Amino acid sequence: MDSDANAHALEERPVANDSARGLAYWGPAVAVSLAMFIGVIDSTLMNVAIPSIVADLDTTVTVVQGAISFYAMVMAALILPGGKLSSVYGVRRLMTATLLVYGVGTTLAALSWNVAVLYVGWSVIEGAAAAVLLPLTFTVLLVSYEGADRAKALGILAGVNAAGAAFGPLLGGAVTTFASWRWGFGIEVLIVLVALAFTRYLPEESLSETPTKLDVGGTLLSVVGTTALVAGVLLAGRYGWISARRPFVVGDVQLDLFGASPTVWLVGFGAVVFAGFVQYERRVERGGGSPLVPVRLLSNGPFTAGIATNAARSLVLAGFIFVVPVFLQSGAGYTAFETGVAMLPFSVATFVASIFTTGWRRFVAPKLLIQGGTVLMGLGVLALVSQTALDATVAQLAVPMALVGLGLGLGLVMAQLIDMTLSAVDQQDSAAASGLLNATMMLGYSFGTAIVGTYLLRRFYGGVVDGVLTAANAGVSASERGALVIALEDAAETATKETQRAVLDGLAPAQRELLADVFDAAIVQAQRETLLLLALFVLLVLFVSALLPGDETDSGPQA
């Protein structure tokens, strides 16, 4: 059978039997870690640089945020077909070509002379390249290493992921403050060039010995379904999750959605399309074709438990990375650079744990490591609740941040989880499995940012309205209160220190003092409640992780 021949070819790769531990052996891990790093820091660099980009390109915050959202949508929509490409083309050639495309996109973004060029370079070209790079990183490690070395390589990748998430704001804040936001994209070009130097260590062959055609029908269905889901989630913050908070207007036309939010319609449509996608893939598989996602993966219990746990973990990670910087900058008054410094304990703890805990599975089952990391994550989030204050210092935040880093991490959780999940499938399915793992992870990130971010801002705006009404001793109905919250959202982005000052500067001294106190109390209370919501999602991760298979330890040789 082709799958047997393919598996035999993979086993014969010299990397798998190489007893040396030099640069050639770890070259694939270095290449994919660099690719992961540029993918992770990309969004964090953009988030920090928004005010500078707005001023430089003479545009608005909404337009630049739209570029970030479009980037996420392009990547999520293309990540399933992107994961399949390593079964169609040689791994080395695919990685090299994708890095070159990514380099073109980030160069264009760095040179952007208007917003349209920024959208093309960053949102479209970089987003499409990232959709291929992310699943390819896991696939390369899966076929290049075995046993303890695979776990170690995944641990390094996890640490790099965390470092990118935490150092991104630090790097972005530094280059934006002391040079230009364009240098952020320029640094990515340099990283791409270094990564290209290591692609020569990647395997040349594809993951399938027989020529494989891309499943065009499955690709179209997956793109439409994922786009609908992500678009629906992105619109939830403005229009609500179920009932419409405001009219839905496209251009100058107001669409009648029967009182429902567009999120309901888009998410529902996406779910229907994915149901059709599964049926289509089953038909392709029965006809002897090569489906985008083999249906047998969906009936693989250990694999589906792994992707469910990883999606839930991604939801928590996205929520954490969103709300903590927002509070530190909007409430505590940290700069972007200081926020990166405050998150260093998270990054360092994750990186250290990622490297030094991979050998623990000789003594402790991976499932228990994952659950132990999840518990540490929850303890860290709860500790942050007690430290949430306007005068919170970096030292006070260090222990909670480190606990979250050890758990959420990417150290005890991500490396073990990815290894367990992808090891549960046959080698010939590794590309599709990696694509599906990344697709669900991206959906988890999207839902995490939308749910947790929306909750934080909604509680903040609601707290401001309640504080003002209480001070004025005014009583309003629930619908009137809701209208005031929406009006406040539309009037100004008062969740940032700069816009708060702009609002306060136009008031009389007594009014300024009153409203400043209202702002402060609202952001602290909103952050505490949001962290408690995040703790509930940590419980969800713990619950889903109970579905993971076995409690066996790894008795194989350890590096």
Backbone hydrogen bonds, N-H to C=O, Kabsch-Sander energy under -0.5 kcal/mol:
donor,donor_aa,acceptor,acceptor_aa,energy
5,A,1,M,-2.3
6,N,2,D,-2.8
7,A,3,S,-2.5
8,H,4,D,-2.5
9,A,5,A,-2.3
10,L,6,N,-2.1
11,E,7,A,-2.0
12,E,8,H,-1.3
13,R,10,L,-1.1
16,A,13,R,-0.8
17,N,13,R,-0.8
18,D,14,P,-0.8
18,D,15,V,-0.8
26,W,22,G,-2.2
27,G,23,L,-1.1
30,V,26,W,-2.0
31,A,27,G,-2.6
32,V,28,P,-2.3
33,S,29,A,-1.8
34,L,30,V,-2.2
35,A,31,A,-1.9
36,M,32,V,-2.4
37,F,33,S,-2.3
38,I,34,L,-2.1
39,G,35,A,-1.5
40,V,36,M,-2.1
41,I,37,F,-2.6
42,D,38,I,-1.0
43,S,39,G,-0.6
44,T,40,V,-0.9
45,L,41,I,-2.7
46,M,42,D,-1.7
47,N,43,S,-2.4
48,V,44,T,-1.8
49,A,45,L,-1.6
50,I,46,M,-0.6
50,I,47,N,-0.7
53,I,49,A,-2.5
54,V,50,I,-2.5
55,A,51,P,-2.0
56,D,52,S,-2.6
57,L,53,I,-2.7
58,D,54,V,-0.6
59,T,54,V,-1.9
64,V,60,T,-1.8
65,Q,61,V,-2.8
66,G,62,T,-1.7
67,A,63,V,-1.3
68,I,64,V,-1.5
69,S,65,Q,-2.4
70,F,66,G,-2.5
71,Y,67,A,-2.1
72,A,68,I,-2.0
73,M,69,S,-2.1
74,V,70,F,-2.7
75,M,71,Y,-2.4
76,A,72,A,-2.4
77,A,73,M,-2.5
78,L,74,V,-1.7
79,I,75,M,-0.9
82,G,78,L,-2.3
83,G,79,I,-1.8
84,K,80,L,-0.9
85,L,81,P,-0.8
85,L,82,G,-0.6
86,S,83,G,-0.5
87,S,84,K,-2.1
88,V,85,L,-1.4
89,Y,85,L,-2.8
91,V,205,E,-1.6
92,R,203,P,-1.5
94,L,90,G,-2.7
95,M,91,V,-2.6
96,T,92,R,-2.4
97,A,93,R,-2.6
98,T,94,L,-2.5
99,L,95,M,-2.4
100,L,96,T,-2.1
101,V,97,A,-2.3
102,Y,98,T,-2.7
103,G,99,L,-2.5
104,V,100,L,-2.1
105,G,101,V,-2.3
106,T,102,Y,-2.7
107,T,103,G,-2.1
108,L,104,V,-2.3
109,A,105,G,-2.2
110,A,106,T,-2.1
111,L,107,T,-1.7
112,S,109,A,-1.0
118,L,114,N,-1.6
119,Y,115,V,-2.6
120,V,116,A,-2.2
121,G,117,V,-3.0
122,W,118,L,-2.8
123,S,118,L,-0.9
124,V,119,Y,-2.1
125,I,120,V,-2.7
126,E,121,G,-1.6
127,G,122,W,-1.0
128,A,124,V,-2.4
129,A,125,I,-2.2
130,A,126,E,-2.8
131,A,127,G,-1.4
132,V,128,A,-0.7
132,V,129,A,-1.0
133,L,129,A,-2.4
134,L,130,A,-2.4
136,L,132,V,-1.4
137,T,133,L,-1.8
138,F,134,L,-1.0
139,T,135,P,-2.0
140,V,136,L,-2.5
141,L,137,T,-1.6
142,L,138,F,-2.1
143,V,139,T,-1.9
144,S,140,V,-1.4
145,Y,141,L,-1.5
148,A,557,P,-0.8
149,D,146,E,-1.2
150,R,146,E,-1.1
151,A,147,G,-1.9
152,K,148,A,-2.5
153,A,149,D,-2.7
154,L,150,R,-2.7
155,G,151,A,-2.0
156,I,152,K,-2.4
157,L,153,A,-2.3
158,A,154,L,-2.3
159,G,155,G,-2.3
160,V,156,I,-2.5
161,N,157,L,-2.2
162,A,158,A,-2.2
163,A,159,G,-2.7
164,G,160,V,-2.7
165,A,161,N,-2.0
166,A,162,A,-2.3
167,F,163,A,-3.5
168,G,164,G,-1.5
170,L,166,A,-0.7
171,L,167,F,-3.4
172,G,168,G,-3.3
173,G,169,P,-2.8
174,A,170,L,-2.0
175,V,171,L,-2.7
176,T,172,G,-2.2
177,T,173,G,-2.0
178,F,174,A,-2.8
179,A,175,V,-1.8
183,W,180,S,-1.5
184,G,181,W,-1.2
185,F,181,W,-0.8
186,G,182,R,-1.9
187,I,183,W,-2.5
188,E,184,G,-1.2
189,V,185,F,-1.5
190,L,186,G,-1.5
191,I,187,I,-2.0
192,V,188,E,-2.4
193,L,189,V,-2.0
194,V,190,L,-1.9
195,A,191,I,-2.6
196,L,192,V,-2.3
197,A,193,L,-1.1
198,F,194,V,-0.7
198,F,195,A,-1.2
199,T,195,A,-0.6
199,T,196,L,-0.8
201,Y,198,F,-1.6
202,L,199,T,-1.7
207,L,86,S,-2.3
216,V,214,L,-1.3
219,T,215,D,-2.3
220,L,216,V,-2.5
221,L,217,G,-2.2
222,S,218,G,-2.5
223,V,219,T,-2.5
224,V,220,L,-2.5
225,G,221,L,-2.7
226,T,222,S,-2.6
227,T,223,V,-2.3
228,A,224,V,-2.2
229,L,225,G,-2.1
230,V,226,T,-2.9
231,A,227,T,-2.7
232,G,228,A,-2.3
233,V,229,L,-2.1
234,L,230,V,-2.5
235,L,231,A,-1.7
236,A,232,G,-0.6
236,A,233,V,-0.9
237,G,233,V,-0.5
238,R,235,L,-0.5
239,Y,235,L,-2.7
240,G,236,A,-2.4
244,A,259,G,-2.3
245,R,239,Y,-1.9
248,F,255,L,-0.6
249,V,247,P,-0.7
250,V,253,V,-2.9
251,G,249,V,-0.6
252,D,250,V,-0.5
253,V,250,V,-2.2
254,Q,252,D,-0.5
255,L,248,F,-2.6
255,L,253,V,-0.6
257,L,255,L,-0.9
260,A,257,L,-1.7
261,S,242,I,-3.5
264,V,261,S,-0.9
265,W,261,S,-1.1
266,L,262,P,-2.7
267,V,263,T,-2.8
268,G,264,V,-2.2
269,F,265,W,-2.5
270,G,266,L,-2.7
271,A,267,V,-2.3
272,V,268,G,-2.1
273,V,269,F,-2.5
274,F,270,G,-2.2
275,A,271,A,-1.8
276,G,272,V,-2.1
277,F,273,V,-2.2
278,V,274,F,-2.2
279,Q,275,A,-1.7
280,Y,276,G,-2.5
281,E,277,F,-2.7
282,R,278,V,-2.1
283,R,279,Q,-1.8
284,V,280,Y,-2.4
285,E,281,E,-2.5
286,R,282,R,-2.2
287,G,283,R,-1.6
288,G,285,E,-1.3
289,G,284,V,-2.5
297,L,294,P,-1.9
298,L,294,P,-0.5
298,L,295,V,-1.0
299,S,295,V,-0.7
299,S,296,R,-0.5
300,N,297,L,-1.3
301,G,299,S,-1.0
304,T,300,N,-2.8
305,A,301,G,-2.4
306,G,302,P,-1.8
307,I,303,F,-2.5
308,A,304,T,-2.0
309,T,305,A,-2.2
310,N,306,G,-2.5
311,A,307,I,-2.2
312,A,308,A,-2.1
313,R,309,T,-2.4
314,S,310,N,-2.4
315,L,311,A,-1.9
316,V,312,A,-1.8
317,L,313,R,-2.5
318,A,314,S,-2.8
319,G,315,L,-2.1
320,F,316,V,-2.7
321,I,317,L,-2.7
322,F,318,A,-1.4
323,V,319,G,-2.6
324,V,320,F,-2.0
326,V,322,F,-1.5
327,F,323,V,-2.4
328,L,324,V,-2.6
329,Q,325,P,-2.3
330,S,326,V,-3.0
331,G,327,F,-2.9
332,A,327,F,-1.9
334,Y,328,L,-3.4
339,T,335,T,-2.3
340,G,336,A,-1.8
341,V,337,F,-1.8
342,A,338,E,-2.4
343,M,339,T,-1.6
344,L,341,V,-1.4
347,S,343,M,-1.8
348,V,344,L,-3.4
349,A,345,P,-2.3
350,T,346,F,-1.9
351,F,347,S,-2.6
352,V,348,V,-2.7
353,A,349,A,-2.3
354,S,350,T,-2.4
355,I,351,F,-1.5
356,F,352,V,-2.5
357,T,353,A,-1.6
360,W,357,T,-1.2
361,R,358,T,-1.0
362,R,359,G,-1.7
363,F,360,W,-2.2
364,V,360,W,-2.5
368,L,365,A,-0.5
369,L,365,A,-1.9
370,I,366,P,-2.6
371,Q,367,K,-2.3
372,G,368,L,-2.7
373,G,369,L,-2.6
374,T,370,I,-2.0
375,V,371,Q,-2.0
376,L,372,G,-2.1
377,M,373,G,-2.2
378,G,374,T,-2.2
379,L,375,V,-2.4
380,G,376,L,-2.4
381,V,377,M,-2.2
382,L,378,G,-2.4
383,A,379,L,-2.3
384,L,380,G,-1.8
385,V,381,V,-1.3
386,S,382,L,-1.3
387,Q,383,A,-1.1
388,T,384,L,-0.5
388,T,385,V,-1.1
389,A,387,Q,-0.9
392,A,389,A,-1.4
397,L,393,T,-1.5
398,A,394,V,-0.8
398,A,395,A,-0.6
399,V,395,A,-0.6
401,M,397,L,-2.4
402,A,398,A,-2.5
403,L,399,V,-2.4
404,V,400,P,-2.2
405,G,401,M,-2.4
406,L,402,A,-2.6
407,G,403,L,-2.0
408,L,404,V,-2.6
409,G,404,V,-0.8
410,L,408,L,-0.9
411,G,405,G,-0.6
412,L,406,L,-1.3
413,V,409,G,-2.0
414,M,409,G,-1.1
415,A,410,L,-0.9
417,L,413,V,-2.8
418,I,414,M,-2.8
419,D,415,A,-2.0
420,M,416,Q,-2.6
421,T,417,L,-2.5
422,L,418,I,-2.7
423,S,419,D,-1.9
424,A,420,M,-0.5
424,A,421,T,-0.8
425,V,422,L,-1.1
429,D,426,D,-1.4
430,S,427,Q,-1.7
433,A,429,D,-2.8
434,S,430,S,-2.5
435,G,431,A,-2.2
436,L,432,A,-2.5
437,L,433,A,-2.6
438,N,434,S,-2.4
439,A,435,G,-2.4
440,T,436,L,-2.4
441,M,437,L,-1.8
442,M,438,N,-2.6
443,L,439,A,-2.1
444,G,440,T,-2.2
445,Y,441,M,-2.4
446,S,442,M,-2.6
447,F,443,L,-2.8
448,G,444,G,-2.6
449,T,445,Y,-2.6
450,A,446,S,-2.2
451,I,447,F,-3.1
452,V,448,G,-2.1
453,G,448,G,-0.6
453,G,449,T,-1.5
454,T,450,A,-2.1
455,Y,451,I,-2.1
456,L,452,V,-2.4
457,L,453,G,-2.3
458,R,454,T,-2.7
459,R,455,Y,-2.5
460,F,456,L,-2.2
461,Y,457,L,-2.9
462,G,458,R,-2.4
463,G,459,R,-2.2
464,V,460,F,-2.2
465,V,461,Y,-2.3
466,D,462,G,-2.7
467,G,463,G,-2.4
468,V,464,V,-2.3
469,L,465,V,-2.6
470,T,466,D,-2.4
471,A,467,G,-2.2
472,A,468,V,-2.1
473,N,470,T,-1.0
474,A,469,L,-2.7
481,R,477,S,-2.4
482,G,478,A,-2.3
483,A,479,S,-2.0
484,L,480,E,-2.0
485,V,481,R,-2.2
486,I,482,G,-2.2
487,A,483,A,-2.4
488,L,484,L,-2.2
489,E,485,V,-2.1
490,D,486,I,-2.4
491,A,487,A,-2.0
492,A,488,L,-1.6
494,T,492,A,-2.0
496,T,493,E,-1.3
500,Q,496,T,-2.1
501,R,497,K,-2.4
502,A,498,E,-1.9
503,V,499,T,-2.1
504,L,500,Q,-2.8
505,D,501,R,-2.7
506,G,502,A,-0.6
506,G,503,V,-0.8
507,L,504,L,-1.9
512,R,508,A,-3.0
513,E,509,P,-2.3
514,L,510,A,-2.0
515,L,511,Q,-2.8
516,A,512,R,-2.3
517,D,513,E,-1.9
518,V,514,L,-1.8
519,F,515,L,-2.8
520,D,516,A,-2.4
521,A,517,D,-2.5
522,A,518,V,-2.4
523,I,519,F,-2.3
524,V,520,D,-1.9
525,Q,521,A,-2.3
526,A,522,A,-2.5
527,Q,523,I,-2.1
528,R,524,V,-2.2
529,E,525,Q,-2.3
530,T,526,A,-2.2
531,L,527,Q,-2.4
532,L,528,R,-1.8
533,L,529,E,-1.9
534,L,530,T,-2.2
535,A,531,L,-2.0
536,L,532,L,-1.5
537,F,533,L,-1.6
538,V,534,L,-1.6
539,L,535,A,-1.6
540,L,536,L,-1.4
541,V,537,F,-1.9
542,L,538,V,-2.2
543,F,539,L,-2.5
544,V,540,L,-2.8
545,S,541,V,-2.4
546,A,542,L,-0.6
546,A,543,F,-0.9
547,L,544,V,-2.0
548,L,545,S,-1.6
554,D,361,R,-3.0
555,S,553,T,-0.8
